Amino acid sequence: QRGFETLFMTEPIDEYCIQQLKEFDGHKLVSVTKEGLELPEDEEEKKKLEEAKANFEGLCKVMKEILDKKVEKVVVSNRLVSSPCCIVTSQHGWSANMERIMKAQALRDTSTMGYMAAKK
């Protein structure tokens, strides 16, 4: 809906490749599942986002209290169009898909799982 080109990566090897490949053919590759995604917006959209943040501040606090240690923070975002919410991971941790892949490894080292597990 916003006119961006999107790569839908479904194979486990994609997670390993995309961590090393930051740019392709002059286009910066950005994961939409990580926090810090910046979408271009005009002044009207910025104003609407600030109003939404103010309107839903109480709801965000209540949701954070309910979810407690399961999430790091609850915020209003401009990345959603038709979904009520999404779970994003921290900028430098594993993505949710990478966590799933690493947990499925037969000879995994469980000592690093807590360290690399992404905050949601």
C-alpha positions as CSV (number, residue, x, y, z in Angstrom):
1,Q,0.0,0.0,0.0
2,R,2.9,2.3,0.5
3,G,4.8,1.5,-2.7
4,F,7.9,-0.2,-1.2
5,E,9.5,-3.2,-2.9
6,T,9.4,-6.2,-0.6
7,L,11.4,-9.4,-0.4
8,F,9.5,-12.2,1.3
9,M,12.2,-14.5,2.6
10,T,10.9,-17.9,3.8
11,E,14.0,-20.1,3.8
12,P,16.1,-20.7,6.9
13,I,19.3,-19.8,4.9
14,D,17.8,-16.3,4.3
15,E,18.2,-15.4,7.9
16,Y,22.0,-16.1,7.8
17,C,22.4,-14.3,4.5
18,I,20.5,-11.2,5.3
19,Q,22.5,-10.6,8.5
20,Q,25.6,-10.1,6.4
21,L,24.0,-8.5,3.3
22,K,23.1,-5.0,4.2
23,E,22.7,-3.5,0.7
24,F,22.0,-4.9,-2.8
25,D,22.1,-3.1,-6.1
26,G,22.2,0.3,-4.4
27,H,19.2,-0.5,-2.2
28,K,19.5,-0.7,1.6
29,L,17.9,-3.8,3.0
30,V,15.9,-3.3,6.1
31,S,14.1,-5.9,8.2
32,V,10.5,-4.9,9.1
33,T,10.6,-7.3,12.0
34,K,13.2,-5.2,13.9
35,E,12.6,-2.0,15.8
36,G,13.7,1.3,14.4
37,L,12.1,1.0,11.0
38,E,11.7,4.5,9.7
39,L,9.0,5.1,7.1
40,P,8.9,8.3,5.2
41,E,6.0,10.5,6.3
42,D,4.7,14.0,5.8
43,E,3.8,16.6,8.4
44,E,0.1,15.5,8.5
45,E,1.1,11.9,9.2
46,K,3.6,12.9,11.9
47,K,0.8,15.0,13.6
48,K,-1.6,12.0,13.4
49,L,1.0,9.7,14.9
50,E,1.7,12.1,17.8
51,E,-2.0,12.4,18.5
52,A,-2.4,8.6,18.4
53,K,0.6,8.3,20.8
54,A,-1.1,10.7,23.2
55,N,-4.5,9.1,22.9
56,F,-3.2,5.5,23.5
57,E,-0.6,6.3,26.1
58,G,-2.8,4.8,28.9
59,L,-3.6,1.7,26.9
60,C,0.2,1.1,26.2
61,K,0.9,1.4,29.9
62,V,-1.8,-1.1,30.8
63,M,-0.7,-3.5,28.1
64,K,2.9,-3.3,29.4
65,E,1.8,-4.0,32.9
66,I,-0.2,-7.0,31.8
67,L,2.5,-8.4,29.6
68,D,5.2,-7.5,32.1
69,K,8.5,-9.3,31.4
70,K,7.2,-10.9,28.1
71,V,7.8,-7.6,26.3
72,E,10.4,-4.8,26.7
73,K,8.0,-2.0,25.7
74,V,4.6,-1.3,24.1
75,V,4.4,1.6,21.7
76,V,2.1,3.1,19.0
77,S,3.6,2.7,15.5
78,N,3.0,4.0,12.0
79,R,4.1,0.7,10.4
80,L,0.7,-1.0,10.6
81,V,-2.1,-0.5,8.1
82,S,-4.7,-3.2,8.7
83,S,-3.3,-5.1,11.7
84,P,-4.1,-4.2,15.3
85,C,-0.5,-5.0,16.5
86,C,2.8,-6.5,15.7
87,I,5.7,-7.9,17.6
88,V,9.1,-6.5,16.7
89,T,12.5,-7.5,18.0
90,S,15.4,-5.3,19.1
91,Q,17.7,-3.8,16.5
92,H,20.7,-6.0,17.3
93,G,19.3,-9.2,18.6
94,W,18.1,-12.2,16.7
95,S,14.8,-12.0,14.8
96,A,11.9,-14.2,16.0
97,N,12.6,-16.5,13.0
98,M,16.3,-16.8,13.8
99,E,15.4,-17.7,17.4
100,R,13.1,-20.4,16.1
101,I,15.8,-21.7,13.8
102,M,18.4,-21.8,16.6
103,K,16.0,-23.5,19.0
104,A,15.5,-26.2,16.4
105,Q,19.2,-27.0,16.0
106,A,20.1,-30.5,17.1
107,L,23.4,-29.6,18.7
108,R,22.6,-26.2,19.9
109,D,24.5,-24.5,22.8
110,T,21.8,-23.5,25.3
111,S,24.2,-21.2,27.2
112,T,24.0,-18.5,24.5
113,M,20.2,-18.7,24.0
114,G,19.4,-16.2,26.8
115,Y,22.1,-13.8,25.7
116,M,21.1,-13.7,22.0
117,A,17.3,-14.1,22.5
118,A,15.7,-10.9,21.2
119,K,13.7,-8.6,23.4
120,K,10.2,-8.1,22.0
